[in-house]
Amino acid sequence: MKETKLIIVTGMSGVGKSSTSQNIARLYKRNCIEYYRYHEEMKDHPIRWANGGEFKIGSLYTEEGMQKNIEDIYERWEKFIDYILSAGGVHVMEGCLFQNIIRYFFTGNYPKEKIIAYYDELMKVLEKANPHIIFLHHPDVKANLERAFKVRGEKWKKLILDPERVAYFETHKYSGDESIFLMWEDYQNLSYEIFERFPVKKLKIDTSGEEWESYLKEIASFLNLKYCKKEITQIGTLDK
C-alpha cells in the first residue's frame, strides 16, 4: 500500500485537534519517522495564512468573489502538496479542512451543493499525497462549545456567537444564541456528510468521552505505528 505523506486532523473547535495532532507528531518521533507538524494558528501556515489569509481575495457574498477564494485555496493546496512530495517525511496538519472553511461558506450563505462540490474537487488535489484524514467530533455541539467557552474566554465566545454579517440567517431564522448553536450543528452535520464522501483512508472519533489515551491507541493502529504511551497534555490548558 502506498504510504501517506499527509495526515489531516479535522473537526470543529473544541474537539481536541491540537492535542491530537501534537500526539500524532510524538508517535512519529517515537517511531523514528521523519515528520512535520503544522499548527492551525502558526503564522506561516501554508494554507491558512499565505497571501494575507484564506478567503480574503474575494467577497464572501458574491459568486464571483467565492470562486476567487476557492481557486486561491486550490492553488495553496496544490503548491503545498508539490512541496511535501519533494520534502519527504510525513506532514501532520490540523484544522484548515473543515475548520473555518465551512464557516466562510455559511457566512456567505453559499449553497450546500456547491460546498460539497468544493470538497470533491479538493480531494482530487490532495490525492497525490495519499492523505489520511482523522475527523474528531462531539455529538452535542452546544455542550462542546460551552465547554470551550470556559477555557477560551469571553472574546472567543463572542466571536463564535456573533451573527453579524452572517448571510446564513437570510434563509435561517435568527432568534439569539440558540440560532447560532443550530448553525454550528448544521456545520457539523455537513462535515459528517462530506467526510463520508472522501475516497481516502479515514478515521472518525467521538471525543466526548475524553478518553484520550484510548483514542491515541486507535490512531496509532490506523496509521500503522507502534503505540507509545501518551504524554499527558490537558487540552484546556493547551487551548488557553
VOPAGU-2260 file (C-alpha; in pm, 1 decimal, decimal comma):
REM VOPAGU-2260
SITE   aa  ch    i         X         Y         Z
SITE  MET   A    0       0,0       0,0       0,0
SITE  LYS   A    1     122,6     348,5     -85,9
SITE  GLU   A    2     245,9     532,9     220,6
SITE  THR   A    3      80,0     857,2     318,4
SITE  LYS   A    4     255,9    1191,4     302,4
SITE  LEU   A    5     -23,3    1388,0     469,6
SITE  ILE   A    6    -222,5    1342,1     789,5
SITE  ILE   A    7    -509,4    1586,2     838,0
SITE  VAL   A    8    -674,4    1615,6    1180,2
SITE  THR   A    9   -1002,9    1796,3    1137,1
SITE  GLY   A   10   -1325,6    1880,6    1321,0
SITE  MET   A   11   -1491,3    2185,3    1472,9
SITE  SER   A   12   -1348,7    2397,1    1753,5
SITE  GLY   A   13   -1302,6    2234,9    2093,1
SITE  VAL   A   14   -1292,3    1866,6    1989,5
SITE  GLY   A   15    -920,4    1816,7    2060,0
SITE  LYS   A   16    -747,1    1874,6    1725,4
SITE  SER   A   17    -437,4    2047,9    1864,2
SITE  SER   A   18    -365,9    1791,2    2134,5
SITE  THR   A   19    -431,7    1505,3    1894,7
SITE  SER   A   20    -206,1    1636,6    1618,1
SITE  GLN   A   21      63,6    1706,6    1876,3
SITE  ASN   A   22      48,1    1349,1    1999,2
SITE  ILE   A   23      45,7    1209,2    1645,6
SITE  ALA   A   24     367,9    1401,2    1588,6
SITE  ARG   A   25     507,4    1237,3    1903,5
SITE  LEU   A   26     409,3     895,7    1768,7
SITE  TYR   A   27     605,5     957,5    1451,2
SITE  LYS   A   28     901,7    1079,0    1654,4
SITE  ARG   A   29     893,0     771,9    1879,2
SITE  ASN   A   30     870,1     551,2    1570,3
SITE  CYS   A   31    1176,7     728,2    1426,7
SITE  ILE   A   32     986,6     853,6    1120,8
SITE  GLU   A   33    1055,9    1198,5     979,8
SITE  TYR   A   34     758,1    1428,8    1031,9
SITE  TYR   A   35     649,1    1791,5    1019,5
SITE  ARG   A   36     359,3    1937,7    1217,4
SITE  TYR   A   37     150,6    2240,6    1119,2
SITE  HIS   A   38     -49,3    2403,5    1398,4
SITE  GLU   A   39    -351,2    2584,7    1253,6
SITE  GLU   A   40    -250,5    2915,6    1415,3
SITE  MET   A   41     117,9    2911,8    1315,5
SITE  LYS   A   42     194,8    3241,1    1144,2
SITE  ASP   A   43     341,4    3086,9     828,7
SITE  HIS   A   44      75,2    2818,8     785,2
SITE  PRO   A   45      83,5    2735,0     410,5
SITE  ILE   A   46    -294,6    2707,7     374,5
SITE  ARG   A   47    -443,8    2940,1     634,7
SITE  TRP   A   48    -218,0    3244,8     630,1
SITE  ALA   A   49     -49,7    3258,2     289,3
SITE  ASN   A   50    -118,7    3568,0      76,4
SITE  GLY   A   51    -283,2    3757,4     361,8
SITE  GLY   A   52    -512,8    3479,0     478,4
SITE  GLU   A   53    -768,4    3232,8     346,8
SITE  PHE   A   54   -1088,8    3354,0     176,9
SITE  LYS   A   55    -960,9    3712,1     164,8
SITE  ILE   A   56    -916,7    3783,2    -206,3
SITE  GLY   A   57   -1286,9    3785,1    -294,7
SITE  SER   A   58   -1619,3    3876,9    -136,8
SITE  LEU   A   59   -1793,9    3607,9      65,6
SITE  TYR   A   60   -2130,3    3738,8     -56,5
SITE  THR   A   61   -2097,4    3703,6    -434,9
SITE  GLU   A   62   -2049,8    3403,8    -662,3
SITE  GLU   A   63   -1756,7    3575,9    -834,6
SITE  GLY   A   64   -1588,1    3650,1    -502,8
SITE  MET   A   65   -1637,9    3297,3    -373,5
SITE  GLN   A   66   -1493,8    3147,9    -691,5
SITE  LYS   A   67   -1182,2    3362,3    -649,4
SITE  ASN   A   68   -1145,1    3242,7    -290,8
SITE  ILE   A   69   -1198,0    2880,3    -386,7
SITE  GLU   A   70    -944,5    2891,3    -670,0
SITE  ASP   A   71    -696,3    3055,5    -433,7
SITE  ILE   A   72    -740,2    2771,9    -180,6
SITE  TYR   A   73    -691,9    2510,8    -452,4
SITE  GLU   A   74    -369,3    2683,0    -558,3
SITE  ARG   A   75    -242,6    2686,9    -197,9
SITE  TRP   A   76    -308,8    2317,1    -159,5
SITE  GLU   A   77    -152,4    2231,8    -496,1
SITE  LYS   A   78     162,4    2423,6    -403,7
SITE  PHE   A   79     173,0    2258,3     -59,9
SITE  ILE   A   80     122,8    1906,9    -199,3
SITE  ASP   A   81     404,8    1959,1    -450,2
SITE  TYR   A   82     625,0    2077,0    -164,3
SITE  ILE   A   83     561,4    1784,2      69,2
SITE  LEU   A   84     613,2    1531,7    -210,9
SITE  SER   A   85     960,3    1675,3    -266,9
SITE  ALA   A   86    1040,7    1741,0     100,8
SITE  GLY   A   87     998,4    1386,0     227,1
SITE  GLY   A   88     861,4    1282,9     564,9
SITE  VAL   A   89     503,6    1278,2     688,3
SITE  HIS   A   90     322,7    1609,5     727,9
SITE  VAL   A   91      70,0    1636,6    1011,4
SITE  MET   A   92    -176,2    1921,2     965,1
SITE  GLU   A   93    -462,9    2022,9    1191,6
SITE  GLY   A   94    -765,4    2230,8    1100,6
SITE  CYS   A   95    -792,6    2401,5     758,1
SITE  LEU   A   96   -1009,9    2128,2     605,3
SITE  PHE   A   97   -1345,2    2191,7     774,1
SITE  GLN   A   98   -1223,7    2438,2    1038,2
SITE  ASN   A   99   -1312,4    2795,1     932,8
SITE  ILE   A  100   -1374,5    2696,7     570,2
SITE  ILE   A  101   -1735,7    2590,0     621,9
SITE  ARG   A  102   -1781,0    2899,2     840,6
SITE  TYR   A  103   -1679,9    3116,4     543,2
SITE  PHE   A  104   -1929,9    2933,0     325,3
SITE  PHE   A  105   -2202,8    2980,1     586,1
SITE  THR   A  106   -2114,4    3347,7     624,0
SITE  GLY   A  107   -2183,2    3392,1     253,5
SITE  ASN   A  108   -2481,2    3152,0     263,1
SITE  TYR   A  109   -2314,4    2950,2     -11,2
SITE  PRO   A  110   -2534,1    2668,3    -148,1
SITE  LYS   A  111   -2481,0    2326,6       8,7
SITE  GLU   A  112   -2433,3    2152,3    -325,6
SITE  LYS   A  113   -2153,8    2394,3    -415,3
SITE  ILE   A  114   -1982,6    2341,2     -80,1
SITE  ILE   A  115   -1987,7    1966,4    -145,0
SITE  ALA   A  116   -1852,5    2024,1    -496,0
SITE  TYR   A  117   -1566,5    2229,1    -347,3
SITE  TYR   A  118   -1462,4    1934,2    -130,0
SITE  ASP   A  119   -1497,8    1682,5    -413,3
SITE  GLU   A  120   -1252,9    1887,1    -620,4
SITE  LEU   A  121   -1021,4    1944,2    -325,3
SITE  MET   A  122    -986,5    1569,2    -274,2
SITE  LYS   A  123    -861,5    1542,9    -632,7
SITE  VAL   A  124    -588,1    1792,3    -544,8
SITE  LEU   A  125    -490,2    1606,2    -227,6
SITE  GLU   A  126    -493,3    1253,3    -368,0
SITE  LYS   A  127    -129,2    1266,0    -485,8
SITE  ALA   A  128     -20,7    1271,7    -119,5
SITE  ASN   A  129    -245,6     974,7     -27,3
SITE  PRO   A  130    -395,0    1172,2     263,7
SITE  HIS   A  131    -520,9    1002,7     579,0
SITE  ILE   A  132    -795,3    1204,1     747,7
SITE  ILE   A  133    -883,3    1188,5    1117,4
SITE  PHE   A  134   -1216,7    1350,3    1193,9
SITE  LEU   A  135   -1279,1    1436,8    1558,5
SITE  HIS   A  136   -1630,3    1525,6    1665,6
SITE  HIS   A  137   -1854,4    1577,3    1966,7
SITE  PRO   A  138   -2222,2    1482,0    1903,8
SITE  ASP   A  139   -2352,4    1751,6    2141,5
SITE  VAL   A  140   -2236,3    2066,0    1963,1
SITE  LYS   A  141   -2375,7    2309,8    2217,8
SITE  ALA   A  142   -2217,8    2130,4    2514,4
SITE  ASN   A  143   -1885,0    2113,6    2332,1
SITE  LEU   A  144   -1885,2    2485,7    2254,8
SITE  GLU   A  145   -1996,5    2584,8    2604,5
SITE  ARG   A  146   -1709,5    2381,3    2747,0
SITE  ALA   A  147   -1470,9    2559,6    2508,9
SITE  PHE   A  148   -1610,6    2899,3    2613,5
SITE  LYS   A  149   -1496,1    2832,4    2970,0
SITE  VAL   A  150   -1145,0    2756,1    2850,8
SITE  ARG   A  151   -1101,4    3019,6    2579,4
SITE  GLY   A  152   -1282,3    3309,6    2740,5
SITE  GLU   A  153   -1539,1    3574,8    2654,7
SITE  LYS   A  154   -1359,5    3712,5    2349,2
SITE  TRP   A  155   -1369,1    3375,4    2173,7
SITE  LYS   A  156   -1727,9    3316,2    2288,0
SITE  LYS   A  157   -1839,1    3644,1    2131,3
SITE  LEU   A  158   -1662,8    3551,5    1807,2
SITE  ILE   A  159   -1839,6    3215,1    1789,0
SITE  LEU   A  160   -2183,6    3356,9    1876,6
SITE  ASP   A  161   -2161,4    3667,7    1659,4
SITE  PRO   A  162   -2435,0    3669,1    1389,2
SITE  GLU   A  163   -2323,0    3997,2    1230,4
SITE  ARG   A  164   -2294,8    3978,9     851,3
SITE  VAL   A  165   -2363,5    3602,6     852,2
SITE  ALA   A  166   -2583,5    3560,9     544,3
SITE  TYR   A  167   -2678,4    3209,6     659,2
SITE  PHE   A  168   -2950,6    3383,9     859,9
SITE  GLU   A  169   -3105,5    3525,6     545,8
SITE  THR   A  170   -3256,7    3181,7     491,4
SITE  HIS   A  171   -3249,5    3050,5     850,7
SITE  LYS   A  172   -3440,2    3211,6    1134,2
SITE  TYR   A  173   -3228,6    3403,5    1384,6
SITE  SER   A  174   -3357,1    3436,1    1741,8
SITE  GLY   A  175   -3045,2    3473,5    1955,0
SITE  ASP   A  176   -2771,0    3240,0    2069,4
SITE  GLU   A  177   -2976,5    2923,4    2022,0
SITE  SER   A  178   -2987,7    3000,6    1649,7
SITE  ILE   A  179   -2607,3    3019,0    1645,0
SITE  PHE   A  180   -2581,2    2679,5    1812,1
SITE  LEU   A  181   -2819,4    2540,7    1549,6
SITE  MET   A  182   -2595,1    2687,2    1277,8
SITE  TRP   A  183   -2296,3    2507,9    1428,8
SITE  GLU   A  184   -2498,5    2187,3    1436,5
SITE  ASP   A  185   -2562,3    2233,5    1063,5
SITE  TYR   A  186   -2187,9    2290,0    1024,2
SITE  GLN   A  187   -2106,6    1960,0    1192,8
SITE  ASN   A  188   -2380,5    1767,1    1010,8
SITE  LEU   A  189   -2249,6    1895,1     678,5
SITE  SER   A  190   -1899,7    1792,8     787,4
SITE  TYR   A  191   -2030,5    1440,7     856,1
SITE  GLU   A  192   -2183,9    1421,0     510,1
SITE  ILE   A  193   -1872,8    1548,3     332,2
SITE  PHE   A  194   -1640,9    1325,4     535,0
SITE  GLU   A  195   -1834,1    1017,7     422,7
SITE  ARG   A  196   -1770,5    1119,1      59,9
SITE  PHE   A  197   -1391,6    1133,9      96,6
SITE  PRO   A  198   -1238,1     849,8    -111,8
SITE  VAL   A  199    -935,0     821,8     117,6
SITE  LYS   A  200    -827,8     630,8     426,8
SITE  LYS   A  201   -1013,7     794,4     713,5
SITE  LEU   A  202   -1098,5     760,0    1081,0
SITE  LYS   A  203   -1385,7     917,2    1276,1
SITE  ILE   A  204   -1359,3     953,6    1654,9
SITE  ASP   A  205   -1620,2    1077,2    1901,8
SITE  THR   A  206   -1413,3    1264,7    2164,1
SITE  SER   A  207   -1699,0    1342,1    2402,3
SITE  GLY   A  208   -1576,4    1075,2    2645,2
SITE  GLU   A  209   -1234,6    1243,1    2667,0
SITE  GLU   A  210   -1059,1     904,6    2667,9
SITE  TRP   A  211    -752,6    1049,9    2500,2
SITE  GLU   A  212    -512,7     762,6    2550,3
SITE  SER   A  213    -766,7     520,5    2403,5
SITE  TYR   A  214    -811,9     748,6    2102,4
SITE  LEU   A  215    -437,0     768,2    2050,5
SITE  LYS   A  216    -408,5     388,5    2052,7
SITE  GLU   A  217    -678,5     374,6    1785,9
SITE  ILE   A  218    -498,6     638,9    1581,2
SITE  ALA   A  219    -164,4     456,2    1611,9
SITE  SER   A  220    -327,4     142,0    1471,9
SITE  PHE   A  221    -493,3     344,6    1195,0
SITE  LEU   A  222    -154,7     490,8    1095,1
SITE  ASN   A  223      29,1     158,2    1129,8
SITE  LEU   A  224     250,7     298,9    1404,0
SITE  LYS   A  225     376,7     139,6    1722,1
SITE  TYR   A  226     180,8     287,5    2011,6
SITE  CYS   A  227     378,7     481,4    2270,3
SITE  LYS   A  228     215,0     596,0    2591,8
SITE  LYS   A  229      72,7     942,4    2551,3
SITE  GLU   A  230     247,0    1231,6    2719,9
SITE  ILE   A  231     -36,2    1382,9    2919,9
SITE  THR   A  232    -147,3    1726,7    2798,9
SITE  GLN   A  233    -455,3    1890,3    2944,2
SITE  ILE   A  234    -649,7    2007,6    2642,0
SITE  GLY   A  235    -799,5    2303,9    2823,3
SITE  THR   A  236    -456,7    2426,8    2927,0
SITE  LEU   A  237    -317,7    2379,5    2576,6
SITE  ASP   A  238    -602,2    2570,5    2413,3
SITE  LYS   A  239    -581,1    2850,9    2666,5
